């Protein structure tokens, strides 16, 4: 009889445990990601192209995820402040980085970063890609990419080809150094403190050439104030389909775009990354977000997380090679 009592107690205890687990399970289902607002950190000021794109994507993603996505602007230090914030956040998917091409460049450009872009952040989805245009002042003797290559092979201390940029390490700087490397020519950099003064001197004829974004340059090209030589992407831009690529004009394997995408802290669960990826892809495919991206000169991409991972690592290597070979140093 005593043995039966002990057996009954064991059965009762086991039953109680199973009932408790059954009571907990529904609670776990309620806690599935996301169950509270998400923060999207943007490393640029409010109102700029990156901020406009980020807010458009965030709005549509929040509808997919059924949670608010709060955009937080943390500009400064070539977006390193924002990137560092997300890299050190809890890896739970509730803090996301709106990252740009600078994330692939900064690891080799800055020697004292407090985070490693390749190790401390995980790509979620590339959202869009924005090509630049290579333009010259109409008074320049350089009428084509062929002219540029021919002149670039003959430069010496007295006959240099100068190009402007927004500063050391800027997109315009590195895009041009990649061009010089691919075409095997010599070009001389003239850095400015920002894109506006750089473009002003190109328009004024003080410096003949610059890479700049399509939205800035197209109106000036149409007004006859600039001449377009090439688009920086591997394919022609839908915004400027008549402008040929550098690759088409003999600069083999040239492909450079300013892009942006979403990243989360390393260690974020794969299921959370997948959930965010699906929401991002769905958002970019909407007509509203696609139109907003094109309005800032970007082409919608919406990649998978693995595709973005492969692309990001290739970008890190490509720009590290340019930084090292051109001996690029930030101010």
Helices and strands as residue ranges (DSSP letters): H 2-30, E 38-42, H 49-65, E 69-73, G 77-79, H 80-87, E 95-100, H 102-109, H 117-120, E 121-136, H 145-152, E 162-165, H 171-183, E 188-191, H 195-204, E 209-213, H 214-222, E 227-231, G 247-249, E 257-265, H 270-284, H 287-295, E 299-300, H 305-325
